[in-house]
């Protein structure tokens, strides 16, 4: 369920499984349509999805975006006997409410950013509920704080004020079956709209994997100290988490801290993680949905870099109906082009959103993957398209 770049990447990987007999998407997008059948059902339409799954003998439902997860679509399907990879509405509160997440982490003993009683520079202002990745405001000046408070309040939720942590950010995904969890390869994403991490936060402007300094041992330690205690606490509260528990972590000089937990695959990190996976993702997700996540799914040695191509005025506004050129040329050179905000009009591909395309390339190292990704981006064009030119640049420098 879903229609973005994350869902296209999931569909692409799931379709590679020998166990995948049919692939359906609701509502999907033009990229997913090349892999399976798309249906005009909104991802939050629980009744419509329930009827569709029943009429088509669906064996596994995978929820992509945050909104249907938090809205309880998974509960509706699961109650009808359909295997669902996606948490219950109660468990999804780990993403749906920053206040709830803080309470769970405090009870679980998970290190996280300290809550502040008053908003004072420097700090981070967060809207309590969902905001499509745009509800977090990093405030290092009084002007940024004033604007952050106004913008967060405009989202209509209560606010959470936290200390500003410094360090390297890492996204770590864990596939969970309610009791156990296995980690996927770590990634790093780029939330600010502009080069050098300037401008407002977005849903994500790019990502890469692996992350220098976060190998298998470090990944396992993060899983044990961050994800598994939260998993245990949610189970203790009667809300076992079945799905993808995504930890946004900060590696500070004083040790790792949780910035936030999300209850679904991250976007655009998924687009960099899945091309590196060696195993069968469908088998892993179905195992988790039916109670046994198994031994996990490893990643190969190659690196992957994803560059998001966005509309001219993103994140303030999207773009619709503008013709897109060059996608086939980018794919012909070996890049993966995941559709995030596209449509087909009069037989041609056009823009239909804020983030339009995600261009992913793999290579033997970050430098090689980065060069291939940007070479592919250069082959794609539509008027006013914007993208960051520094995705994975620091990682490239760190690994030489």
C-alpha positions, 0 to 999 in steps of 0.5 A: 500500500502506498504510491511513493519512492519507498513503495516502488523500491519495496515492490521492486525488491519483493517482485524478485522473490521466487515466492511472489506469484502476483504483485498488487499495489494500492494505489501504486505509481507508474514505476510500480505498474511495470512490476505488477498491477496498480489499483485505484484504492487509497492506502488509508481506505481500510474498507476498500483494501479489506474487500480487495484483499478478500476478493484477490486471495492476498497472502501478505499485505505490506503497508508503506506510508506512515498515515495508514499505519497510524490510522489502523489499516493493519488492524482491519486487515489482520482482524480479517485473517490477512497477514500484515507487515505493519504494526497495530495502531496502538504499537504505531503510536511509537511514531504517531505521538512523540510524547508516547514514544518518549514515555516508552523509551524512558520506561525501556531505559533507551537513551534519547534526547532530553526533554526540555521544560521550555524552548530555549536556543539551541533546541529541537521543536517537534510537532507531536503527531505525523507531519510527513517528515516536516514536523521537526525544527532544528533551532540554533538562533532565536529567529529559527526558534520563533519560526519553528514554534510557529510552524510546529503550532500550525500543524495542530499538535502539541509540541515536544521540545528537546535538547539539540544533539550533535554527531553523526545521524544513522537510520537503522531499520529492524524487521520485527515479529512482535518478540524478536527483531533483525536489523537491516543494513544501516543508512544515512539520509539528508533531511534539509532541502539544500546543500550543506544541510541548510533550509527547511526539513523535508521528507528526505533529499537523499541517502546512502548505505553503508555508513562508515564506522557502523559495521555488523558489530556496531549494528547489532549493538545498536539493535540490542540497546535501542530497538529490542528494549522498545520492542519488549516494552511495547509487548509488555504494554499489550501492543506487540510491534509487528513490522518495520521499527525504524530508529533515527539515531544520533551517534554523539560523543557520549554514545548513541541516542534515539532521535525518533522511532518510526513505524515503517520503512524510511524514505529515501533510506529504503531506496539505498538499503534494498538494492544491497540486500542479498536475501529474500525480502518477501520471505523475511516480511512474511515470516515477521507477519506470521510470527517468526522473523527468522535469522535476518537478511544480509547485505552485500559489499556494494554501496548504494547512493540515492539522490532525490529529484524534487519539484522546484518549490519543494518542500513548500509546494509540489508540481503537477503535469510537467513532462519528465525526460530522460528516465529511460536513459538513466536506467539504460546506464544501470541506475535504478529510478524509483518513482516518487511523485509521477503520473502518466498523461497522454502517454508521457511521464509527468510530475505529480508531487513534491519529491518526483524521482529517486535515482539510486546507483550501486558501486563497489564503494560510496565514491563509485555509487555516488558518481553513477547516481549523479551521472544518471541524474544528469540524464533526467530533466524537467523545468525547475527540477531541484536536487542536492549535489552533496549527497554522501559527499562527506562519506566519500571523503571519510572512506578516501 
